[in-house]
Amino acid sequence: PENELTRQAGITIDPRTNGAVVWENMETSLPGVFASGNVAHVHDLVDFVTAESQRAGAAAARYVLEGEGGDDSALEVVNGDGVSYTVPQHIRPGRVEKACDLFFRVNRVCGPSRILVTSGGTQIAAYSRDYLAPGEMEHILLPRKLLDGASGSLTVSIEEVESK
């Protein structure tokens, strides 16, 4: 991503994505400033950019109308085995309505696999995939109920499974 303005504004940059570190609503480390698209991370599908931009725009409008507000307790999203990076890097469950979109890239090609989400050493979600590759953005949806039960951090990792 081209982030000259992001750096000039003093916004935290993720060294893995070279984009702005963002929260679940695409807000950056500078309150009231939101990032999406290639300012946050490189995308491979315009549909993801569009959805992310809509989320950032809605959050910016809420911020202007209502101020910061909301519960600020946050979960850090950690890259586990097989995961290069995640976006967002932080999730505030109290600010998630129904679910939080989580995008990530893997660091190796995998056949049939499970995407595992753990918190405090306990698996809280699993998603199956037939194929994973570093060049393809992956996306999972984390329901608010799942986030409310997590504490401290969420680790996203890949586990290859034997095909039948």
C-alpha positions as CSV (number, residue, x, y, z in Angstrom):
1,P,0.0,0.0,0.0
2,E,1.0,3.6,-0.6
3,N,0.9,5.1,2.9
4,E,2.9,8.3,2.8
5,L,-0.1,10.3,4.2
6,T,-0.7,7.6,6.8
7,R,2.9,7.8,8.1
8,Q,2.8,11.6,8.0
9,A,-0.3,11.5,10.2
10,G,1.5,9.3,12.7
11,I,-0.9,6.4,12.2
12,T,0.5,3.0,13.3
13,I,1.6,0.9,10.3
14,D,1.6,-2.9,10.4
15,P,5.0,-4.1,9.1
16,R,3.5,-7.2,7.6
17,T,0.8,-5.5,5.5
18,N,2.6,-2.1,5.2
19,G,-0.8,-0.7,5.8
20,A,-2.6,1.0,8.6
21,V,-3.3,-1.0,11.7
22,V,-7.1,-1.0,12.1
23,W,-9.9,-2.0,14.5
24,E,-13.0,-3.9,13.6
25,N,-14.7,-0.8,12.1
26,M,-11.5,0.1,10.1
27,E,-10.6,2.9,12.5
28,T,-6.9,3.6,12.7
29,S,-4.7,4.4,15.7
30,L,-5.7,8.0,15.2
31,P,-9.2,8.4,16.5
32,G,-11.7,9.4,13.9
33,V,-9.5,8.4,11.0
34,F,-10.5,5.3,9.1
35,A,-8.7,3.3,6.4
36,S,-9.8,0.8,3.9
37,G,-8.8,-0.8,0.6
38,N,-5.1,-0.8,-0.2
39,V,-4.4,1.7,2.6
40,A,-5.1,-1.1,5.0
41,H,-3.8,-4.1,3.0
42,V,-3.5,-5.4,-0.6
43,H,-6.7,-6.9,-1.9
44,D,-7.3,-9.3,-4.7
45,L,-11.0,-8.8,-5.2
46,V,-12.8,-5.5,-5.6
47,D,-15.8,-6.9,-3.7
48,F,-13.7,-7.1,-0.5
49,V,-12.5,-3.5,-1.1
50,T,-16.1,-2.3,-1.6
51,A,-17.4,-4.1,1.6
52,E,-14.5,-2.8,3.6
53,S,-15.0,0.7,2.3
54,Q,-18.7,0.6,3.2
55,R,-17.8,-0.5,6.7
56,A,-15.3,2.3,7.1
57,G,-17.7,4.9,5.7
58,A,-20.5,3.8,8.0
59,A,-18.2,3.9,11.0
60,A,-16.9,7.3,10.1
61,A,-20.5,8.6,9.9
62,R,-21.3,7.1,13.3
63,Y,-18.1,8.7,14.7
64,V,-19.2,12.2,13.4
65,L,-22.8,11.8,14.6
66,E,-22.2,10.1,18.0
67,G,-18.5,10.6,18.9
68,E,-16.2,7.8,20.0
69,G,-18.5,6.0,22.4
70,G,-18.8,2.3,22.9
71,D,-16.9,-0.3,24.9
72,D,-13.2,-0.1,24.3
73,S,-12.1,-3.4,25.7
74,A,-10.3,-5.1,22.8
75,L,-9.0,-8.5,21.6
76,E,-5.7,-8.5,19.8
77,V,-5.8,-10.7,16.7
78,V,-2.7,-12.9,16.6
79,N,-1.2,-14.7,13.6
80,G,-0.9,-18.4,14.3
81,D,0.6,-21.2,12.3
82,G,0.2,-20.7,8.6
83,V,-1.1,-17.2,8.8
84,S,0.9,-14.2,7.5
85,Y,-1.4,-11.4,8.6
86,T,-4.9,-10.5,9.6
87,V,-7.1,-7.4,9.2
88,P,-8.4,-6.1,11.5
89,Q,-5.6,-6.5,14.0
90,H,-7.8,-5.5,16.9
91,I,-11.5,-6.2,17.6
92,R,-13.6,-4.5,20.3
93,P,-16.5,-7.0,20.8
94,G,-18.7,-4.2,22.3
95,R,-18.6,-2.3,19.0
96,V,-19.6,-5.3,16.9
97,E,-23.3,-5.5,16.0
98,K,-23.8,-9.0,14.6
99,A,-20.4,-10.2,13.4
100,C,-16.9,-9.1,12.5
101,D,-15.3,-9.7,9.1
102,L,-11.8,-11.0,9.4
103,F,-9.5,-11.1,6.4
104,F,-6.2,-12.8,6.3
105,R,-3.5,-14.4,4.1
106,V,-1.8,-17.8,4.6
107,N,2.0,-18.2,4.2
108,R,1.9,-21.5,2.3
109,V,-0.2,-23.5,-0.1
110,C,-2.5,-25.9,1.7
111,G,-4.9,-28.6,0.6
112,P,-7.9,-29.4,2.7
113,S,-7.6,-27.4,5.8
114,R,-9.4,-26.0,8.9
115,I,-9.0,-22.3,9.9
116,L,-8.9,-22.4,13.7
117,V,-9.7,-19.5,16.0
118,T,-8.6,-19.9,19.6
119,S,-8.7,-17.7,22.6
120,G,-7.0,-18.5,25.9
121,G,-5.8,-21.8,24.4
122,T,-9.4,-22.9,23.7
123,Q,-10.7,-23.4,20.2
124,I,-13.8,-21.1,19.7
125,A,-14.4,-21.6,16.0
126,A,-13.3,-23.6,13.0
127,Y,-13.9,-23.1,9.3
128,S,-13.2,-25.7,6.5
129,R,-11.5,-24.9,3.2
130,D,-10.6,-27.2,0.3
131,Y,-7.6,-25.1,-0.7
132,L,-5.6,-22.1,0.7
133,A,-2.9,-20.1,-1.1
134,P,-0.8,-17.0,-0.2
135,G,-2.0,-15.2,-3.3
136,E,-5.7,-15.4,-2.3
137,M,-7.3,-13.4,0.4
138,E,-9.2,-15.5,2.9
139,H,-12.3,-14.3,4.8
140,I,-14.2,-15.5,7.8
141,L,-17.0,-14.0,9.8
142,L,-16.7,-14.0,13.6
143,P,-20.2,-13.8,15.3
144,R,-20.6,-11.3,18.1
145,K,-21.6,-14.1,20.5
146,L,-18.3,-15.9,19.8
147,L,-16.3,-12.6,20.4
148,D,-18.2,-12.0,23.7
149,G,-16.8,-15.3,25.0
150,A,-13.2,-14.5,24.1
151,S,-10.6,-12.8,26.3
152,G,-7.2,-11.3,25.7
153,S,-6.5,-12.3,22.2
154,L,-7.7,-14.3,19.2
155,T,-5.3,-16.6,17.4
156,V,-6.0,-17.5,13.8
157,S,-4.2,-20.5,12.5
158,I,-4.3,-23.2,9.8
159,E,-4.5,-26.9,10.3
160,E,-4.2,-29.2,7.2
161,V,-6.5,-32.2,7.3
162,E,-6.1,-35.5,5.6
163,S,-8.4,-35.8,2.6
164,K,-10.7,-38.8,2.5
